[in-house]
Amino acid sequence: MSIATFEKPVPKVAESDWYYKITELKESCDEHRRHAFVLRYESQRLRNDTDITTYWGTHRTNSKIFDRRIEITRWKNLIESGYKNLQKEIKDLKIEKEKTEKCIEFLNLNFTVTNHCLSIRDERGGADLCHDIASIELKKEQHTLEKLKNLLVGVCQIAWEKINKLEELEINVSEDLDKKKNTINIDSELLEMTKVSNNISLKPDPLRVPKE
């Protein structure tokens, strides 16, 4: 022989065993491909379901937030209108109270004049000291002034109490307006957020109350 050939000194595999091994590998590959196809299909279906669920969940949430913002804005406008009227009422009430106090001061002057007249009449002696119409009128005037003063003092007291209550209400309304404005700002920021926005993450308990 012109060419010498040598065979490896190892046992040979039968042709039937080789075909069996190839068939077994082919079936194994087919099985892995089927699993990969199913996994890929399930992954795609899960992504689609997640996208759909996220879209409609976000749509419902945004709709509720939008409606709430409209409702809060409507109430804020109504409260602002009432708040301006409340401030005007407090201002007008203080002005009327000051006018009433000045009226009381003017009554004090009338008291002084009436008391001075009575004192002068009481200084008379003898036949001049008598109980006449002038004395009666001065007593009536003094009684009328006292009654009017008590009435005005009572009105000032009521006005002072009303002013205190209205100022306390003014503080509460102002705080409520600030909260509503803050809520509207938060809702506006929420409506602008999307799933690709920055600084967002999954909140396992979104209804929790944060500390401070």
Accessible surface in RSA format (square Angstrom, percent):
REM  Atomic radii and reference values for relative SASA: ProtOr
REM  Chains: A
REM  Algorithm: Lee & Richards
REM  Probe-radius: 1.40
REM  Slices: 20
REM RES _ NUM      All-atoms   Total-Side   Main-Chain    Non-polar    All polar
REM                ABS   REL    ABS   REL    ABS   REL    ABS   REL    ABS   REL
RES MET A   1   210.90 109.2 126.26  83.6  84.64 201.5  98.73  83.9 112.17 148.6
RES SER A   2   123.42 104.3  75.59 100.9  47.83 110.2  55.92 119.1  67.50  94.6
RES ILE A   3   127.69  72.7 121.76  90.7   5.93  14.3 124.55  89.7   3.14   8.5
RES ALA A   4    75.66  69.6  49.18  75.9  26.47  60.2  53.60  75.5  22.05  58.4
RES THR A   5   109.08  77.6  82.47  83.6  26.61  63.4  61.54  82.7  47.53  71.9
RES PHE A   6   184.59  92.4 150.09  93.0  34.50  89.8 153.68  93.2  30.91  88.5
RES GLU A   7   142.48  81.8 114.79  86.8  27.68  65.9  43.67  84.5  98.81  80.7
RES LYS A   8   157.69  76.9 146.86  90.1  10.83  25.8  91.59  82.4  66.10  70.4
RES PRO A   9   136.70  99.6  98.15  89.5  38.55 140.1 113.85  94.0  22.85 142.0
RES VAL A  10    86.15  56.7  74.44  67.4  11.70  28.2  77.66  67.5   8.49  23.0
RES PRO A  11   127.46  92.9 103.42  94.3  24.04  87.4 114.96  94.9  12.50  77.7
RES LYS A  12   150.81  73.6 119.28  73.2  31.53  75.1  83.20  74.9  67.61  72.0
RES VAL A  13   109.77  72.2  81.12  73.4  28.64  69.0  85.62  74.4  24.14  65.5
RES ALA A  14    53.38  49.1  39.27  60.6  14.12  32.1  50.33  70.9   3.06   8.1
RES GLU A  15   120.58  69.2 108.61  82.2  11.96  28.5  44.99  87.0  75.59  61.7
RES SER A  16    80.84  68.3  66.58  88.9  14.25  32.8  54.71 116.5  26.13  36.6
RES ASP A  17    79.48  55.7  77.24  76.9   2.24   5.3  15.43  36.3  64.06  63.9
RES TRP A  18   130.76  52.5 129.35  62.6   1.41   3.3 106.89  57.0  23.87  38.7
RES TYR A  19   120.35  56.2 119.93  68.2   0.43   1.1  81.32  61.1  39.04  48.1
RES TYR A  20   153.16  71.5 147.43  83.9   5.72  14.9 111.59  83.9  41.56  51.2
RES LYS A  21   113.15  55.2 113.15  69.4   0.00   0.0  65.97  59.4  47.18  50.3
RES ILE A  22    75.38  42.9  74.84  55.8   0.54   1.3  74.84  53.9   0.54   1.5
RES THR A  23    67.72  48.2  65.99  66.9   1.72   4.1  44.62  59.9  23.10  34.9
RES GLU A  24    80.07  46.0  76.80  58.1   3.27   7.8  31.27  60.5  48.80  39.8
RES LEU A  25    91.37  50.9  91.29  65.3   0.08   0.2  91.33  64.1   0.03   0.1
RES LYS A  26   129.89  63.4 123.42  75.7   6.47  15.4  91.76  82.6  38.13  40.6
RES GLU A  27   107.02  61.4 103.30  78.1   3.72   8.9  38.25  74.0  68.77  56.1
RES SER A  28    48.94  41.4  41.02  54.7   7.92  18.3  25.49  54.3  23.45  32.8
RES CYS A  29    64.23  48.6  61.46  68.6   2.77   6.5  11.73  29.7  52.50  56.6
RES ASP A  30    28.58  20.0  27.68  27.6   0.90   2.1  11.90  28.0  16.69  16.6
RES GLU A  31    70.07  40.2  70.07  53.0   0.00   0.0  34.04  65.8  36.02  29.4
RES HIS A  32   125.15  68.4 121.33  84.3   3.83   9.8  80.45  82.9  44.70  52.0
RES ARG A  33   145.79  61.2 138.85  70.8   6.94  16.5  73.53 100.5  72.26  43.8
RES ARG A  34   133.46  56.0 130.13  66.3   3.33   7.9  71.44  97.6  62.02  37.6
RES HIS A  35   110.11  60.2 106.18  73.8   3.93  10.1  73.92  76.2  36.20  42.1
RES ALA A  36    58.34  53.6  49.11  75.8   9.23  21.0  54.36  76.5   3.99  10.6
RES PHE A  37   118.70  59.4 115.81  71.7   2.89   7.5 118.07  71.6   0.64   1.8
RES VAL A  38    80.57  53.0  79.77  72.2   0.80   1.9  80.57  70.0   0.00   0.0
RES LEU A  39   123.02  68.5 120.75  86.4   2.27   5.7 122.84  86.3   0.18   0.5
RES ARG A  40   155.44  65.3 149.85  76.4   5.59  13.3  67.61  92.4  87.83  53.2
RES TYR A  41   119.52  55.8 116.66  66.4   2.86   7.4  80.47  60.5  39.04  48.1
RES GLU A  42    66.82  38.4  65.53  49.6   1.30   3.1  30.43  58.9  36.39  29.7
RES SER A  43    41.90  35.4  36.15  48.2   5.75  13.2  22.80  48.6  19.10  26.8
RES GLN A  44    92.24  51.6  92.24  67.4   0.00   0.0  11.53  24.5  80.71  61.2
RES ARG A  45   110.76  46.5 107.58  54.8   3.18   7.6  39.04  53.3  71.72  43.5
RES LEU A  46   117.39  65.4 117.01  83.7   0.37   0.9 117.39  82.4   0.00   0.0
RES ARG A  47   140.02  58.8 136.93  69.8   3.09   7.4  67.15  91.8  72.87  44.2
RES ASN A  48    72.26  49.8  70.66  68.3   1.60   3.9  16.69  40.2  55.57  53.7
RES ASP A  49    60.66  42.5  58.26  58.0   2.40   5.7  23.63  55.6  37.03  36.9
RES THR A  50    71.39  50.8  65.94  66.9   5.45  13.0  58.38  78.4  13.01  19.7
RES ASP A  51    73.32  51.4  69.21  68.9   4.11   9.7  21.89  51.5  51.44  51.3
RES ILE A  52   100.08  56.9  97.82  72.9   2.25   5.4 100.08  72.1   0.00   0.0
RES THR A  53    93.07  66.2  86.41  87.6   6.66  15.9  68.15  91.5  24.92  37.7
RES THR A  54    53.55  38.1  45.28  45.9   8.27  19.7  37.70  50.6  15.84  24.0
RES TYR A  55   133.22  62.2 126.62  72.0   6.61  17.2  91.80  69.0  41.43  51.1
RES TRP A  56   124.36  49.9 124.36  60.2   0.00   0.0 105.03  56.0  19.33  31.4
RES GLY A  57    21.55  26.6   0.00   N/A  21.55  26.6  20.89  57.3   0.66   1.5
RES THR A  58    59.46  42.3  53.25  54.0   6.21  14.8  42.03  56.5  17.43  26.4
RES HIS A  59    89.39  48.9  84.77  58.9   4.62  11.8  50.62  52.2  38.77  45.1
RES ARG A  60   135.04  56.7 132.34  67.5   2.70   6.4  56.20  76.8  78.84  47.8
RES THR A  61    72.39  51.5  69.49  70.5   2.90   6.9  45.92  61.7  26.48  40.0
RES ASN A  62    44.24  30.5  43.61  42.1   0.63   1.5  14.33  34.5  29.91  28.9
RES SER A  63    45.49  38.4  38.93  51.9   6.56  15.1  32.10  68.4  13.38  18.8
RES LYS A  64   147.33  71.9 140.89  86.4   6.43  15.3  87.87  79.1  59.45  63.3
RES ILE A  65    22.34  12.7  21.42  16.0   0.93   2.2  22.24  16.0   0.10   0.3
RES PHE A  66    93.45  46.8  93.45  57.9   0.00   0.0  93.45  56.7   0.00   0.0
RES ASP A  67    88.31  61.9  82.82  82.4   5.48  13.0  29.64  69.8  58.67  58.5
RES ARG A  68   112.11  47.1 106.48  54.3   5.64  13.4  50.21  68.6  61.91  37.5
RES ARG A  69    60.32  25.3  60.32  30.7   0.00   0.0   7.24   9.9  53.08  32.2
RES ILE A  70    91.50  52.1  87.42  65.1   4.08   9.8  90.35  65.1   1.15   3.1
RES GLU A  71    76.39  43.9  75.34  57.0   1.05   2.5  36.70  71.0  39.69  32.4
RES ILE A  72    26.45  15.1  26.05  19.4   0.40   1.0  26.45  19.0   0.00   0.0
RES THR A  73    46.43  33.0  46.43  47.1   0.00   0.0  41.58  55.8   4.85   7.3
RES ARG A  74   115.83  48.6 111.63  56.9   4.20  10.0  60.47  82.6  55.36  33.5
RES TRP A  75   117.90  47.3 117.90  57.1   0.00   0.0 108.83  58.0   9.07  14.7
RES LYS A  76    32.42  15.8  32.42  19.9   0.00   0.0  11.03   9.9  21.39  22.8
RES ASN A  77    77.33  53.3  70.47  68.1   6.87  16.5  26.36  63.4  50.97  49.3
RES LEU A  78    95.62  53.3  87.08  62.3   8.55  21.5  87.78  61.6   7.84  21.1
RES ILE A  79    39.92  22.7  34.30  25.6   5.63  13.6  39.49  28.4   0.43   1.2
RES GLU A  80    45.71  26.2  45.23  34.2   0.48   1.1  14.61  28.3  31.11  25.4
RES SER A  81    61.30  51.8  54.89  73.3   6.41  14.8  28.58  60.9  32.72  45.8
RES GLY A  82    36.34  44.8   0.00   N/A  36.34  44.8  30.73  84.3   5.61  12.6
RES TYR A  83    40.55  18.9  39.16  22.3   1.38   3.6  24.85  18.7  15.69  19.3
RES LYS A  84   142.75  69.6 137.21  84.2   5.54  13.2  81.06  73.0  61.68  65.7
RES ASN A  85    93.93  64.8  88.98  86.0   4.95  11.9  25.59  61.6  68.34  66.1
RES LEU A  86    20.20  11.3  15.97  11.4   4.23  10.6  19.86  14.0   0.34   0.9
RES GLN A  87    73.97  41.4  67.89  49.6   6.09  14.5  20.75  44.2  53.22  40.4
RES LYS A  88   130.69  63.8 125.73  77.1   4.97  11.8  94.55  85.1  36.15  38.5
RES GLU A  89    91.59  52.6  90.45  68.4   1.14   2.7  22.78  44.1  68.82  56.2
RES ILE A  90     9.94   5.7   9.94   7.4   0.00   0.0   9.94   7.2   0.00   0.0
RES LYS A  91   135.32  66.0 131.43  80.6   3.89   9.3  77.63  69.9  57.69  61.4
RES ASP A  92    52.85  37.0  51.59  51.3   1.26   3.0  23.53  55.4  29.32  29.2
RES LEU A  93    38.72  21.6  36.67  26.2   2.06   5.2  38.40  27.0   0.33   0.9
RES LYS A  94    86.78  42.3  86.02  52.8   0.77   1.8  45.91  41.3  40.87  43.5
RES ILE A  95    70.06  39.9  69.86  52.0   0.20   0.5  69.86  50.3   0.20   0.5
RES GLU A  96    93.44  53.6  93.10  70.4   0.34   0.8  37.43  72.4  56.01  45.7
RES LYS A  97    40.32  19.7  37.76  23.2   2.56   6.1  11.87  10.7  28.45  30.3
RES GLU A  98    98.85  56.8  97.73  73.9   1.12   2.7  27.62  53.4  71.23  58.2
RES LYS A  99   121.70  59.4 115.22  70.7   6.49  15.4  71.67  64.5  50.04  53.3
RES THR A 100    22.52  16.0  18.54  18.8   3.98   9.5   5.31   7.1  17.20  26.0
RES GLU A 101    65.90  37.8  63.90  48.3   1.99   4.7  25.19  48.7  40.71  33.2
RES LYS A 102   141.38  69.0 136.09  83.5   5.29  12.6  80.06  72.1  61.32  65.3
RES CYS A 103    52.80  39.9  46.71  52.1   6.09  14.3  18.03  45.7  34.77  37.5
RES ILE A 104    22.53  12.8  22.53  16.8   0.00   0.0  22.53  16.2   0.00   0.0
RES GLU A 105   116.68  67.0 108.28  81.9   8.40  20.0  37.43  72.4  79.26  64.7
RES PHE A 106   120.65  60.4 115.11  71.3   5.54  14.4 120.07  72.8   0.58   1.6
RES LEU A 107     7.97   4.4   7.97   5.7   0.00   0.0   7.97   5.6   0.00   0.0
RES ASN A 108    59.47  41.0  57.27  55.3   2.21   5.3  25.14  60.5  34.34  33.2
RES LEU A 109   101.54  56.5  97.45  69.7   4.09  10.3 100.66  70.7   0.88   2.4
RES ASN A 110    38.15  26.3  36.77  35.5   1.39   3.3   4.87  11.7  33.29  32.2
RES PHE A 111    23.66  11.8  23.66  14.7   0.00   0.0  23.66  14.3   0.00   0.0
RES THR A 112    86.50  61.5  80.45  81.6   6.05  14.4  60.92  81.8  25.59  38.7
RES VAL A 113    81.91  53.9  79.58  72.0   2.33   5.6  81.91  71.2   0.00   0.0
RES THR A 114     3.18   2.3   2.06   2.1   1.13   2.7   1.13   1.5   2.06   3.1
RES ASN A 115    62.19  42.9  60.11  58.1   2.07   5.0  24.26  58.4  37.92  36.7
RES HIS A 116   109.56  59.9 105.05  73.0   4.51  11.5  72.40  74.6  37.17  43.2
RES CYS A 117    44.81  33.9  42.76  47.7   2.05   4.8   7.05  17.9  37.75  40.7
RES LEU A 118    20.30  11.3  20.28  14.5   0.03   0.1  20.28  14.2   0.03   0.1
RES SER A 119    57.68  48.7  51.79  69.1   5.89  13.6  27.55  58.7  30.13  42.2
RES ILE A 120    87.63  49.9  85.97  64.0   1.66   4.0  85.97  61.9   1.66   4.5
RES ARG A 121    45.68  19.2  44.80  22.8   0.88   2.1  19.11  26.1  26.57  16.1
RES ASP A 122   104.73  73.4  85.57  85.2  19.16  45.3  25.89  60.9  78.84  78.6
RES GLU A 123   140.66  80.8 105.55  79.8  35.12  83.6  45.83  88.6  94.84  77.4
RES ARG A 124    76.33  32.0  64.13  32.7  12.20  29.1  45.54  62.2  30.79  18.7
RES GLY A 125    48.24  59.5   0.00   N/A  48.24  59.5  31.51  86.5  16.72  37.5
RES GLY A 126    70.02  86.4   0.00   N/A  70.02  86.4  43.99 120.7  26.04  58.3
RES ALA A 127   105.92  97.4  66.77 103.0  39.16  89.1  79.30 111.7  26.62  70.5
RES ASP A 128    91.10  63.8  85.81  85.4   5.29  12.5  11.12  26.2  79.98  79.8
RES LEU A 129    99.90  55.6  80.83  57.8  19.07  47.9  80.83  56.8  19.07  51.3
RES CYS A 130    67.69  51.2  50.87  56.7  16.82  39.5  38.66  98.0  29.03  31.3
RES HIS A 131   144.28  78.9 113.04  78.6  31.24  79.9  81.15  83.6  63.13  73.5
RES ASP A 132    46.35  32.5  38.58  38.4   7.77  18.4  30.95  72.8  15.41  15.4
RES ILE A 133   132.45  75.4 131.66  98.1   0.79   1.9 131.66  94.8   0.79   2.2
RES ALA A 134    43.33  39.8  33.96  52.4   9.37  21.3  40.81  57.5   2.51   6.7
RES SER A 135    13.54  11.4  13.54  18.1   0.00   0.0   7.16  15.2   6.38   8.9
RES ILE A 136    67.15  38.2  65.92  49.1   1.23   3.0  67.11  48.3   0.04   0.1
RES GLU A 137    91.52  52.5  88.45  66.9   3.07   7.3  36.71  71.0  54.81  44.8
RES LEU A 138    28.50  15.9  28.36  20.3   0.15   0.4  28.46  20.0   0.04   0.1
RES LYS A 139   115.36  56.3 110.82  68.0   4.55  10.8  63.50  57.2  51.87  55.2
RES LYS A 140   120.55  58.8 116.22  71.3   4.33  10.3  74.00  66.6  46.55  49.6
RES GLU A 141    82.62  47.4  76.62  58.0   6.00  14.3  27.86  53.9  54.76  44.7
RES GLN A 142    50.36  28.2  50.36  36.8   0.00   0.0  12.04  25.6  38.31  29.1
RES HIS A 143   128.33  70.1 122.61  85.2   5.72  14.6  86.38  89.0  41.95  48.8
RES THR A 144    81.33  57.8  79.76  80.9   1.57   3.7  57.89  77.8  23.43  35.4
RES LEU A 145    15.35   8.6  15.35  11.0   0.00   0.0  15.35  10.8   0.00   0.0
RES GLU A 146    77.84  44.7  77.84  58.9   0.00   0.0  33.52  64.8  44.32  36.2
RES LYS A 147   146.05  71.3 139.80  85.8   6.24  14.9  87.04  78.3  59.01  62.9
RES LEU A 148    70.84  39.5  68.04  48.7   2.80   7.0  70.47  49.5   0.37   1.0
RES LYS A 149    60.49  29.5  60.49  37.1   0.00   0.0  18.60  16.7  41.89  44.6
RES ASN A 150    88.13  60.8  77.56  74.9  10.57  25.5  27.12  65.3  61.00  59.0
RES LEU A 151   113.46  63.2 106.14  75.9   7.32  18.4 112.39  78.9   1.07   2.9
RES LEU A 152    29.61  16.5  29.61  21.2   0.00   0.0  29.61  20.8   0.00   0.0
RES VAL A 153    69.36  45.6  68.59  62.1   0.77   1.9  68.85  59.8   0.51   1.4
RES GLY A 154    29.76  36.7   0.00   N/A  29.76  36.7  29.53  81.0   0.23   0.5
RES VAL A 155    70.09  46.1  68.55  62.1   1.54   3.7  68.97  59.9   1.12   3.0
RES CYS A 156    14.63  11.1  13.38  14.9   1.25   2.9  14.24  36.1   0.39   0.4
RES GLN A 157    87.80  49.1  84.75  61.9   3.05   7.3  34.09  72.6  53.71  40.7
RES ILE A 158    99.48  56.6  99.48  74.1   0.00   0.0  99.48  71.6   0.00   0.0
RES ALA A 159     9.91   9.1   7.40  11.4   2.51   5.7   9.70  13.7   0.20   0.5
RES TRP A 160   128.25  51.5 128.25  62.1   0.00   0.0 104.53  55.7  23.72  38.5
RES GLU A 161    75.41  43.3  72.99  55.2   2.41   5.7  19.52  37.7  55.89  45.6
RES LYS A 162   105.40  51.4 105.34  64.6   0.06   0.1  55.82  50.2  49.58  52.8
RES ILE A 163    11.52   6.6  11.52   8.6   0.00   0.0  11.52   8.3   0.00   0.0
RES ASN A 164    59.09  40.7  52.36  50.6   6.73  16.2  25.37  61.1  33.72  32.6
RES LYS A 165   132.80  64.8 126.84  77.8   5.96  14.2  79.43  71.5  53.36  56.8
RES LEU A 166    37.44  20.8  37.37  26.7   0.07   0.2  37.44  26.3   0.00   0.0
RES GLU A 167    55.71  32.0  55.41  41.9   0.29   0.7  18.72  36.2  36.99  30.2
RES GLU A 168   109.06  62.6 106.56  80.6   2.50   6.0  32.37  62.6  76.69  62.6
RES LEU A 169    85.68  47.7  84.19  60.2   1.49   3.8  85.38  60.0   0.30   0.8
RES GLU A 170    38.69  22.2  38.69  29.3   0.00   0.0   6.58  12.7  32.11  26.2
RES ILE A 171   105.39  60.0 102.77  76.6   2.62   6.3 105.31  75.8   0.08   0.2
RES ASN A 172    77.56  53.5  71.72  69.3   5.84  14.1  22.38  53.9  55.18  53.3
RES VAL A 173    28.28  18.6  26.41  23.9   1.87   4.5  28.28  24.6   0.00   0.0
RES SER A 174    37.14  31.4  35.77  47.7   1.37   3.2   9.53  20.3  27.60  38.7
RES GLU A 175    92.52  53.1  90.54  68.5   1.97   4.7  31.60  61.1  60.91  49.7
RES ASP A 176    48.74  34.1  46.68  46.5   2.06   4.9  18.12  42.6  30.63  30.5
RES LEU A 177     9.45   5.3   9.45   6.8   0.00   0.0   9.45   6.6   0.00   0.0
RES ASP A 178    84.19  59.0  77.96  77.6   6.23  14.7  28.65  67.4  55.55  55.4
RES LYS A 179   141.12  68.8 136.94  84.0   4.18  10.0  85.30  76.8  55.82  59.5
RES LYS A 180    44.86  21.9  44.17  27.1   0.69   1.6  18.06  16.3  26.80  28.5
RES LYS A 181    91.81  44.8  89.73  55.1   2.08   5.0  44.43  40.0  47.38  50.5
RES ASN A 182    85.39  58.9  82.70  79.9   2.68   6.5  15.77  38.0  69.62  67.3
RES THR A 183    40.19  28.6  39.38  39.9   0.80   1.9  15.90  21.4  24.28  36.7
RES ILE A 184    25.95  14.8  25.95  19.3   0.00   0.0  25.95  18.7   0.00   0.0
RES ASN A 185    87.28  60.2  85.10  82.2   2.18   5.3  18.27  44.0  69.02  66.7
RES ILE A 186    83.20  47.3  83.04  61.9   0.16   0.4  83.12  59.9   0.08   0.2
RES ASP A 187     0.00   0.0   0.00   0.0   0.00   0.0   0.00   0.0   0.00   0.0
RES SER A 188    30.36  25.7  29.54  39.4   0.82   1.9  20.93  44.6   9.43  13.2
RES GLU A 189   110.30  63.3 108.10  81.8   2.20   5.2  36.09  69.8  74.21  60.6
RES LEU A 190    68.59  38.2  63.11  45.1   5.48  13.8  63.11  44.3   5.48  14.7
RES LEU A 191    42.43  23.6  21.67  15.5  20.76  52.2  21.79  15.3  20.64  55.6
RES GLU A 192   139.75  80.2 112.53  85.1  27.22  64.8  46.96  90.8  92.79  75.8
RES MET A 193    70.79  36.7  61.80  40.9   8.99  21.4  49.47  42.1  21.32  28.2
RES THR A 194    77.41  55.1  67.26  68.2  10.15  24.2  70.37  94.5   7.04  10.6
RES LYS A 195   149.43  72.9 116.39  71.4  33.04  78.7  88.13  79.3  61.30  65.3
RES VAL A 196   122.65  80.7  95.94  86.9  26.72  64.4 103.07  89.6  19.58  53.1
RES SER A 197    34.23  28.9  16.75  22.4  17.48  40.3  17.76  37.8  16.47  23.1
RES ASN A 198   127.91  88.2 110.54 106.8  17.37  41.8  24.55  59.1 103.36  99.9
RES ASN A 199   159.26 109.8 111.19 107.4  48.07 115.8  41.91 100.9 117.35 113.4
RES ILE A 200    71.19  40.5  44.28  33.0  26.90  64.8  47.57  34.3  23.61  64.1
RES SER A 201    83.14  70.3  54.30  72.5  28.84  66.4  52.10 110.9  31.04  43.5
RES LEU A 202   159.10  88.6 133.74  95.7  25.35  63.7 139.23  97.8  19.87  53.5
RES LYS A 203    91.54  44.7  80.79  49.6  10.76  25.6  64.28  57.9  27.26  29.0
RES PRO A 204   127.92  93.2  91.17  83.1  36.75 133.6 100.07  82.6  27.85 173.1
RES ASP A 205    77.71  54.4  75.64  75.3   2.08   4.9  27.50  64.7  50.22  50.1
RES PRO A 206    95.76  69.8  70.85  64.6  24.91  90.6  72.51  59.9  23.26 144.5
RES LEU A 207   162.78  90.7 139.06  99.5  23.72  59.6 143.29 100.6  19.49  52.4
RES ARG A 208   118.66  49.8  99.15  50.5  19.51  46.5  47.59  65.0  71.07  43.1
RES VAL A 209   137.14  90.2 112.36 101.7  24.78  59.7 113.17  98.3  23.97  65.0
RES PRO A 210    95.90  69.9  79.84  72.8  16.06  58.4  86.75  71.6   9.16  56.9
RES LYS A 211   200.62  97.9 172.23 105.7  28.39  67.6 121.81 109.6  78.81  84.0
RES GLU A 212   221.72 127.3 132.92 100.6  88.80 211.4  85.91 166.2 135.81 110.9
END  Absolute sums over single chains surface
CHAIN  1 A    18078.9      16223.4       1855.5      11100.5       6978.4
END  Absolute sums over all chains
TOTAL         18078.9      16223.4       1855.5      11100.5       6978.4
